[in-house]
Amino acid sequence: MATHITTQIHVSPVRNKKKYRLRHRRRHRGLCTAAVRAVTAAQLYLDGKAPNLAAAALSCGSCVTYVRAALILLKSENVTLLERVRRDQMLLLAAAKQMKQVAALVAAYRAADAAGRTMFAKTIGSTTLFDEAVALAL
């Protein structure tokens, strides 16, 4: 009678694994380096020193997605949120998603002349404007 052992023996071969090393520093002096690079690239684009977002991203070592998100944050003019992103207390893409509408409102307000702002206030009503915008901010 031939007996056959069918249990497998699992042997994990010893591999000479290289330790993973990050390509770039993630933080430097308490700042998120990816956010700082993206904000710098967005500022270059806004100042007209870069012809497009891709060139700005390339010159600062960032990606177009991050530069676009930083551009939204800069246009929203929310300094507190921008500082939270730079200090790595909030993700850049999440902050940009949160501020996208605010940036559009700020841009529309800045682009409107005095007559347009007056017409806007008359259209929605001065009471509504004060109660829903000004009073909430105080």
N, CA and C atoms as an extended XYZ file, in Angstrom:
414
Properties=species:S:1:pos:R:3:atomname:S:1:resname:S:1:resid:I:1 pbc="F F F"
N         0.825       -1.157        0.000 N   MET     1
C         0.000        0.000        0.000 CA  MET     1
C         0.884        1.238        0.000 C   MET     1
N         0.669        2.013       -0.969 N   ALA     2
C         1.479        3.221       -1.090 CA  ALA     2
C         0.751        4.378       -0.425 C   ALA     2
N         1.421        4.987        0.499 N   THR     3
C         0.819        6.153        1.138 CA  THR     3
C         1.433        7.403        0.538 C   THR     3
N         0.584        8.295        0.324 N   HIS     4
C         1.011        9.531       -0.326 CA  HIS     4
C         0.689       10.714        0.589 C   HIS     4
N         1.640       11.516        0.864 N   ILE     5
C         1.412       12.700        1.694 CA  ILE     5
C         0.988       13.839        0.761 C   ILE     5
N        -0.180       14.382        1.035 N   THR     6
C        -0.700       15.428        0.153 CA  THR     6
C        -0.671       16.812        0.785 C   THR     6
N        -0.168       16.925        1.952 N   THR     7
C        -0.101       18.250        2.558 CA  THR     7
C         1.049       19.031        1.949 C   THR     7
N         0.758       20.283        1.658 N   GLN     8
C         1.780       21.132        1.064 CA  GLN     8
C         2.545       21.851        2.158 C   GLN     8
N         3.768       22.023        1.901 N   ILE     9
C         4.608       22.746        2.837 CA  ILE     9
C         4.838       24.135        2.254 C   ILE     9
N         4.399       25.146        2.998 N   HIS    10
C         4.543       26.519        2.543 CA  HIS    10
C         5.848       27.095        3.078 C   HIS    10
N         6.673       27.465        2.193 N   VAL    11
C         7.945       28.047        2.567 CA  VAL    11
C         7.989       29.445        1.965 C   VAL    11
N         8.206       30.420        2.813 N   SER    12
C         8.324       31.776        2.279 CA  SER    12
C         9.801       32.049        2.020 C   SER    12
N        10.113       32.257        0.773 N   PRO    13
C        11.519       32.511        0.469 CA  PRO    13
C        11.950       33.869        1.024 C   PRO    13
N        13.142       33.899        1.493 N   VAL    14
C        13.691       35.133        2.025 CA  VAL    14
C        14.104       35.993        0.840 C   VAL    14
N        13.513       37.167        0.786 N   ARG    15
C        13.823       38.065       -0.322 CA  ARG    15
C        14.619       39.245        0.194 C   ARG    15
N        15.408       39.721       -0.646 N   ASN    16
C        16.179       40.907       -0.330 CA  ASN    16
C        15.364       42.124       -0.769 C   ASN    16
N        14.400       42.541        0.047 N   LYS    17
C        13.513       43.641       -0.321 CA  LYS    17
C        14.201       44.978       -0.071 C   LYS    17
N        14.004       45.855       -1.035 N   LYS    18
C        14.465       47.220       -0.821 CA  LYS    18
C        13.392       47.967       -0.057 C   LYS    18
N        13.817       48.801        0.819 N   LYS    19
C        12.855       49.606        1.548 CA  LYS    19
C        12.361       50.709        0.634 C   LYS    19
N        11.059       50.980        0.731 N   TYR    20
C        10.451       52.024       -0.076 CA  TYR    20
C        10.919       53.377        0.401 C   TYR    20
N        11.347       54.190       -0.522 N   ARG    21
C        11.800       55.532       -0.176 CA  ARG    21
C        10.960       56.526       -0.955 C   ARG    21
N        10.411       57.475       -0.253 N   LEU    22
C         9.583       58.481       -0.903 CA  LEU    22
C        10.415       59.295       -1.883 C   LEU    22
N         9.803       59.606       -3.008 N   ARG    23
C        10.525       60.355       -4.027 CA  ARG    23
C        10.718       61.811       -3.610 C   ARG    23
N         9.691       62.376       -3.013 N   HIS    24
C         9.767       63.764       -2.535 CA  HIS    24
C         9.418       63.796       -1.056 C   HIS    24
N         9.887       64.814       -0.397 N   ARG    25
C         9.487       65.003        0.992 CA  ARG    25
C         8.013       65.366        1.029 C   ARG    25
N         7.295       64.813        1.963 N   ARG    26
C         5.873       65.123        2.084 CA  ARG    26
C         5.641       66.383        2.903 C   ARG    26
N         6.510       66.617        3.862 N   ARG    27
C         6.393       67.803        4.716 CA  ARG    27
C         7.772       68.417        4.895 C   ARG    27
N         7.799       69.714        4.984 N   HIS    28
C         9.051       70.416        5.231 CA  HIS    28
C         8.728       71.615        6.104 C   HIS    28
N         9.320       71.636        7.290 N   ARG    29
C         9.101       72.702        8.263 CA  ARG    29
C         7.622       72.925        8.562 C   ARG    29
N         6.881       71.835        8.662 N   GLY    30
C         5.473       71.917        9.014 CA  GLY    30
C         4.536       72.216        7.861 C   GLY    30
N         5.048       72.306        6.649 N   LEU    31
C         4.212       72.610        5.491 CA  LEU    31
C         4.115       71.403        4.572 C   LEU    31
N         2.962       71.244        3.956 N   CYS    32
C         2.751       70.191        2.973 CA  CYS    32
C         3.413       70.629        1.670 C   CYS    32
N         4.447       69.926        1.249 N   THR    33
C         5.225       70.378        0.088 CA  THR    33
C         4.408       70.325       -1.199 C   THR    33
N         3.525       69.362       -1.344 N   ALA    34
C         2.702       69.282       -2.559 CA  ALA    34
C         1.771       70.485       -2.662 C   ALA    34
N         1.191       70.892       -1.538 N   ALA    35
C         0.300       72.045       -1.535 CA  ALA    35
C         1.069       73.332       -1.812 C   ALA    35
N         2.252       73.456       -1.233 N   VAL    36
C         3.064       74.654       -1.459 CA  VAL    36
C         3.467       74.762       -2.929 C   VAL    36
N         3.873       73.637       -3.534 N   ARG    37
C         4.223       73.652       -4.954 CA  ARG    37
C         3.025       74.017       -5.820 C   ARG    37
N         1.854       73.470       -5.493 N   ALA    38
C         0.649       73.758       -6.275 CA  ALA    38
C         0.217       75.217       -6.148 C   ALA    38
N         0.278       75.757       -4.943 N   VAL    39
C        -0.094       77.162       -4.734 CA  VAL    39
C         0.891       78.085       -5.453 C   VAL    39
N         2.168       77.750       -5.417 N   THR    40
C         3.173       78.540       -6.125 CA  THR    40
C         2.916       78.517       -7.625 C   THR    40
N         2.585       77.359       -8.161 N   ALA    41
C         2.295       77.240       -9.591 CA  ALA    41
C         1.034       78.018       -9.954 C   ALA    41
N         0.016       77.950       -9.116 N   ALA    42
C        -1.214       78.696       -9.375 CA  ALA    42
C        -0.960       80.196       -9.344 C   ALA    42
N        -0.102       80.627       -8.425 N   GLN    43
C         0.235       82.054       -8.348 CA  GLN    43
C         1.019       82.499       -9.586 C   GLN    43
N         1.918       81.653      -10.076 N   LEU    44
C         2.631       81.951      -11.322 CA  LEU    44
C         1.656       82.112      -12.480 C   LEU    44
N         0.661       81.236      -12.544 N   TYR    45
C        -0.334       81.303      -13.605 CA  TYR    45
C        -1.164       82.582      -13.496 C   TYR    45
N        -1.591       82.924      -12.272 N   LEU    46
C        -2.382       84.140      -12.076 CA  LEU    46
C        -1.589       85.409      -12.400 C   LEU    46
N        -0.286       85.387      -12.108 N   ASP    47
C         0.564       86.553      -12.384 CA  ASP    47
C         0.933       86.668      -13.858 C   ASP    47
N         0.580       85.664      -14.660 N   GLY    48
C         0.882       85.696      -16.084 CA  GLY    48
C         2.299       85.254      -16.420 C   GLY    48
N         3.001       84.683      -15.458 N   LYS    49
C         4.372       84.240      -15.698 CA  LYS    49
C         4.429       82.847      -16.321 C   LYS    49
N         3.287       82.153      -16.344 N   ALA    50
C         3.187       80.849      -16.999 CA  ALA    50
C         2.025       80.931      -17.993 C   ALA    50
N         2.231       80.463      -19.221 N   PRO    51
C         1.186       80.611      -20.237 CA  PRO    51
C        -0.055       79.762      -19.998 C   PRO    51
N         0.100       78.620      -19.336 N   ASN    52
C        -1.048       77.757      -19.050 CA  ASN    52
C        -0.777       76.971      -17.771 C   ASN    52
N        -1.805       76.236      -17.331 N   LEU    53
C        -1.672       75.484      -16.074 CA  LEU    53
C        -0.628       74.381      -16.167 C   LEU    53
N        -0.518       73.764      -17.334 N   ALA    54
C         0.456       72.680      -17.488 CA  ALA    54
C         1.882       73.205      -17.342 C   ALA    54
N         2.151       74.353      -17.937 N   ALA    55
C         3.491       74.943      -17.822 CA  ALA    55
C         3.782       75.365      -16.388 C   ALA    55
N         2.786       75.916      -15.717 N   ALA    56
C         2.966       76.322      -14.319 CA  ALA    56
C         3.224       75.103      -13.439 C   ALA    56
N         2.460       74.039      -13.670 N   ALA    57
C         2.640       72.811      -12.885 CA  ALA    57
C         4.014       72.214      -13.117 C   ALA    57
N         4.426       72.183      -14.366 N   LEU    58
C         5.733       71.618      -14.699 CA  LEU    58
C         6.870       72.418      -14.081 C   LEU    58
N         6.740       73.734      -14.085 N   SER    59
C         7.822       74.563      -13.557 CA  SER    59
C         7.961       74.474      -12.044 C   SER    59
N         6.902       74.053      -11.363 N   CYS    60
C         6.957       73.956       -9.902 CA  CYS    60
C         6.977       72.524       -9.386 C   CYS    60
N         6.957       71.554      -10.281 N   GLY    61
C         6.996       70.160       -9.854 CA  GLY    61
C         5.687       69.685       -9.269 C   GLY    61
N         4.586       70.173       -9.809 N   SER    62
C         3.277       69.773       -9.342 CA  SER    62
C         2.505       69.151      -10.499 C   SER    62
N         1.236       68.865      -10.285 N   CYS    63
C         0.393       68.334      -11.367 CA  CYS    63
C        -0.736       69.320      -11.627 C   CYS    63
N        -1.321       69.229      -12.800 N   VAL    64
C        -2.354       70.181      -13.213 CA  VAL    64
C        -3.565       70.108      -12.288 C   VAL    64
N        -3.914       68.939      -11.813 N   THR    65
C        -5.072       68.780      -10.921 CA  THR    65
C        -4.870       69.565       -9.637 C   THR    65
N        -3.700       69.457       -9.054 N   TYR    66
C        -3.409       70.195       -7.820 CA  TYR    66
C        -3.339       71.701       -8.082 C   TYR    66
N        -2.771       72.090       -9.210 N   VAL    67
C        -2.677       73.518       -9.523 CA  VAL    67
C        -4.073       74.094       -9.724 C   VAL    67
N        -4.942       73.345      -10.397 N   ARG    68
C        -6.318       73.801      -10.598 CA  ARG    68
C        -7.026       73.952       -9.245 C   ARG    68
N        -6.799       73.019       -8.333 N   ALA    69
C        -7.399       73.103       -6.995 CA  ALA    69
C        -6.844       74.301       -6.223 C   ALA    69
N        -5.560       74.533       -6.326 N   ALA    70
C        -4.953       75.688       -5.651 CA  ALA    70
C        -5.465       76.994       -6.252 C   ALA    70
N        -5.725       77.001       -7.545 N   LEU    71
C        -6.272       78.176       -8.216 CA  LEU    71
C        -7.655       78.511       -7.664 C   LEU    71
N        -8.465       77.491       -7.419 N   ILE    72
C        -9.788       77.705       -6.827 CA  ILE    72
C        -9.650       78.302       -5.434 C   ILE    72
N        -8.716       77.792       -4.647 N   LEU    73
C        -8.517       78.329       -3.298 CA  LEU    73
C        -8.045       79.775       -3.330 C   LEU    73
N        -7.140       80.091       -4.234 N   LEU    74
C        -6.664       81.469       -4.333 CA  LEU    74
C        -7.782       82.408       -4.773 C   LEU    74
N        -8.619       81.955       -5.689 N   LYS    75
C        -9.723       82.795       -6.175 CA  LYS    75
C       -10.822       82.958       -5.137 C   LYS    75
N       -10.932       82.015       -4.208 N   SER    76
C       -11.949       82.138       -3.162 CA  SER    76
C       -11.552       83.180       -2.118 C   SER    76
N       -10.278       83.522       -2.076 N   GLU    77
C        -9.728       84.535       -1.162 CA  GLU    77
C        -9.924       84.163        0.311 C   GLU    77
N        -9.997       82.886        0.606 N   ASN    78
C       -10.131       82.405        1.981 CA  ASN    78
C        -8.731       82.082        2.503 C   ASN    78
N        -8.130       83.031        3.163 N   VAL    79
C        -6.754       82.904        3.633 CA  VAL    79
C        -6.627       81.824        4.709 C   VAL    79
N        -7.630       81.717        5.566 N   THR    80
C        -7.594       80.732        6.644 CA  THR    80
C        -7.567       79.311        6.097 C   THR    80
N        -8.425       79.031        5.136 N   LEU    81
C        -8.469       77.699        4.550 CA  LEU    81
C        -7.188       77.397        3.775 C   LEU    81
N        -6.680       78.381        3.079 N   LEU    82
C        -5.424       78.208        2.344 CA  LEU    82
C        -4.279       77.873        3.297 C   LEU    82
N        -4.254       78.519        4.438 N   GLU    83
C        -3.210       78.240        5.431 CA  GLU    83
C        -3.378       76.838        6.027 C   GLU    83
N        -4.618       76.402        6.234 N   ARG    84
C        -4.859       75.052        6.742 CA  ARG    84
C        -4.363       74.004        5.748 C   ARG    84
N        -4.545       74.278        4.457 N   VAL    85
C        -4.066       73.355        3.427 CA  VAL    85
C        -2.542       73.349        3.421 C   VAL    85
N        -1.929       74.506        3.492 N   ARG    86
C        -0.461       74.588        3.491 CA  ARG    86
C         0.136       73.880        4.700 C   ARG    86
N        -0.543       73.933        5.837 N   ARG    87
C        -0.044       73.291        7.059 CA  ARG    87
C        -0.445       71.820        7.147 C   ARG    87
N        -1.046       71.290        6.083 N   ASP    88
C        -1.436       69.887        5.984 CA  ASP    88
C        -2.503       69.507        7.000 C   ASP    88
N        -3.363       70.458        7.349 N   GLN    89
C        -4.478       70.184        8.248 CA  GLN    89
C        -5.744       69.851        7.474 C   GLN    89
N        -5.711       70.095        6.159 N   MET    90
C        -6.837       69.777        5.292 CA  MET    90
C        -6.291       69.426        3.917 C   MET    90
N        -6.929       68.479        3.246 N   LEU    91
C        -6.482       68.080        1.925 CA  LEU    91
C        -6.793       69.157        0.891 C   LEU    91
N        -5.888       69.356       -0.030 N   LEU    92
C        -6.033       70.394       -1.049 CA  LEU    92
C        -7.269       70.173       -1.915 C   LEU    92
N        -7.465       68.955       -2.389 N   LEU    93
C        -8.600       68.688       -3.274 CA  LEU    93
C        -9.938       68.826       -2.544 C   LEU    93
N        -9.986       68.430       -1.276 N   ALA    94
C       -11.215       68.574       -0.492 CA  ALA    94
C       -11.537       70.044       -0.244 C   ALA    94
N       -10.525       70.828        0.044 N   ALA    95
C       -10.730       72.258        0.268 CA  ALA    95
C       -11.196       72.946       -1.014 C   ALA    95
N       -10.639       72.556       -2.146 N   ALA    96
C       -11.040       73.151       -3.416 CA  ALA    96
C       -12.476       72.797       -3.753 C   ALA    96
N       -12.865       71.569       -3.486 N   LYS    97
C       -14.242       71.150       -3.741 CA  LYS    97
C       -15.209       71.956       -2.876 C   LYS    97
N       -14.809       72.194       -1.652 N   GLN    98
C       -15.632       72.958       -0.717 CA  GLN    98
C       -15.738       74.429       -1.131 C   GLN    98
N       -14.704       74.990       -1.712 N   MET    99
C       -14.654       76.413       -2.023 CA  MET    99
C       -14.995       76.774       -3.467 C   MET    99
N       -15.347       75.807       -4.280 N   LYS   100
C       -15.574       76.068       -5.699 CA  LYS   100
C       -16.682       77.093       -5.920 C   LYS   100
N       -17.810       76.959       -5.225 N   GLN   101
C       -18.904       77.914       -5.375 CA  GLN   101
C       -18.529       79.283       -4.831 C   GLN   101
N       -17.816       79.317       -3.727 N   VAL   102
C       -17.404       80.589       -3.140 CA  VAL   102
C       -16.488       81.342       -4.103 C   VAL   102
N       -15.579       80.615       -4.743 N   ALA   103
C       -14.674       81.246       -5.699 CA  ALA   103
C       -15.451       81.839       -6.868 C   ALA   103
N       -16.483       81.127       -7.325 N   ALA   104
C       -17.307       81.647       -8.423 CA  ALA   104
C       -18.074       82.901       -7.991 C   ALA   104
N       -18.595       82.908       -6.766 N   LEU   105
C       -19.303       84.085       -6.258 CA  LEU   105
C       -18.372       85.287       -6.107 C   LEU   105
N       -17.184       85.043       -5.584 N   VAL   106
C       -16.216       86.131       -5.421 CA  VAL   106
C       -15.809       86.686       -6.778 C   VAL   106
N       -15.578       85.811       -7.750 N   ALA   107
C       -15.199       86.268       -9.089 CA  ALA   107
C       -16.319       87.074       -9.728 C   ALA   107
N       -17.561       86.632       -9.557 N   ALA   108
C       -18.696       87.376      -10.117 CA  ALA   108
C       -18.841       88.738       -9.438 C   ALA   108
N       -18.643       88.778       -8.135 N   TYR   109
C       -18.734       90.047       -7.406 CA  TYR   109
C       -17.637       91.012       -7.852 C   TYR   109
N       -16.423       90.510       -7.995 N   ARG   110
C       -15.305       91.364       -8.409 CA  ARG   110
C       -15.483       91.870       -9.848 C   ARG   110
N       -16.101       91.041      -10.693 N   ALA   111
C       -16.274       91.419      -12.095 CA  ALA   111
C       -17.419       92.412      -12.294 C   ALA   111
N       -18.384       92.432      -11.369 N   ALA   112
C       -19.549       93.309      -11.520 CA  ALA   112
C       -19.187       94.757      -11.211 C   ALA   112
N       -19.822       95.663      -11.940 N   ASP   113
C       -19.641       97.089      -11.654 CA  ASP   113
C       -20.669       97.515      -10.605 C   ASP   113
N       -20.663       98.778      -10.239 N   ALA   114
C       -21.559       99.272       -9.193 CA  ALA   114
C       -23.024       99.090       -9.585 C   ALA   114
N       -23.348       99.321      -10.841 N   ALA   115
C       -24.736       99.167      -11.292 CA  ALA   115
C       -25.168       97.700      -11.209 C   ALA   115
N       -24.296       96.803      -11.553 N   GLY   116
C       -24.606       95.377      -11.477 CA  GLY   116
C       -24.818       94.911      -10.047 C   GLY   116
N       -23.997       95.408       -9.137 N   ARG   117
C       -24.157       95.051       -7.723 CA  ARG   117
C       -25.473       95.594       -7.167 C   ARG   117
N       -25.820       96.821       -7.577 N   THR   118
C       -27.077       97.415       -7.135 CA  THR   118
C       -28.261       96.618       -7.660 C   THR   118
N       -28.194       96.221       -8.932 N   MET   119
C       -29.269       95.428       -9.510 CA  MET   119
C       -29.387       94.079       -8.818 C   MET   119
N       -28.267       93.500       -8.463 N   PHE   120
C       -28.266       92.227       -7.736 CA  PHE   120
C       -28.962       92.385       -6.394 C   PHE   120
N       -28.616       93.454       -5.672 N   ALA   121
C       -29.224       93.689       -4.357 CA  ALA   121
C       -30.729       93.926       -4.487 C   ALA   121
N       -31.148       94.638       -5.530 N   LYS   122
C       -32.578       94.875       -5.733 CA  LYS   122
C       -33.299       93.591       -6.121 C   LYS   122
N       -32.632       92.735       -6.891 N   THR   123
C       -33.256       91.499       -7.355 CA  THR   123
C       -33.524       90.547       -6.211 C   THR   123
N       -32.539       90.327       -5.349 N   ILE   124
C       -32.748       89.371       -4.253 CA  ILE   124
C       -33.307       90.043       -3.003 C   ILE   124
N       -33.269       91.348       -2.953 N   GLY   125
C       -33.799       92.075       -1.806 CA  GLY   125
C       -32.710       92.360       -0.787 C   GLY   125
N       -32.697       93.587       -0.304 N   SER   126
C       -31.647       93.993        0.633 CA  SER   126
C       -31.770       93.251        1.960 C   SER   126
N       -32.990       92.951        2.391 N   THR   127
C       -33.177       92.208        3.646 CA  THR   127
C       -32.605       90.803        3.521 C   THR   127
N       -32.906       90.153        2.407 N   THR   128
C       -32.381       88.800        2.175 CA  THR   128
C       -30.866       88.828        2.104 C   THR   128
N       -30.342       89.817        1.395 N   LEU   129
C       -28.884       89.946        1.268 CA  LEU   129
C       -28.236       90.109        2.641 C   LEU   129
N       -28.808       90.967        3.483 N   PHE   130
C       -28.230       91.190        4.797 CA  PHE   130
C       -28.389       89.959        5.691 C   PHE   130
N       -29.600       89.389        5.719 N   ASP   131
C       -29.873       88.265        6.624 CA  ASP   131
C       -29.105       87.000        6.246 C   ASP   131
N       -28.976       86.732        4.943 N   GLU   132
C       -28.369       85.470        4.511 CA  GLU   132
C       -26.885       85.561        4.195 C   GLU   132
N       -26.359       86.762        4.079 N   ALA   133
C       -24.941       86.883        3.771 CA  ALA   133
C       -24.169       87.633        4.848 C   ALA   133
N       -24.588       88.836        5.120 N   VAL   134
C       -23.833       89.690        6.043 CA  VAL   134
C       -23.997       89.252        7.490 C   VAL   134
N       -25.222       89.028        7.918 N   ALA   135
C       -25.476       88.676        9.330 CA  ALA   135
C       -24.841       87.345        9.705 C   ALA   135
N       -24.804       86.391        8.779 N   LEU   136
C       -24.203       85.093        9.071 CA  LEU   136
C       -22.692       85.198        9.241 C   LEU   136
N       -22.092       86.160        8.561 N   ALA   137
C       -20.637       86.316        8.631 CA  ALA   137
C       -20.201       87.043        9.891 C   ALA   137
N       -21.139       87.757       10.512 N   LEU   138
C       -20.787       88.514       11.723 CA  LEU   138
C       -20.774       87.617       12.884 C   LEU   138
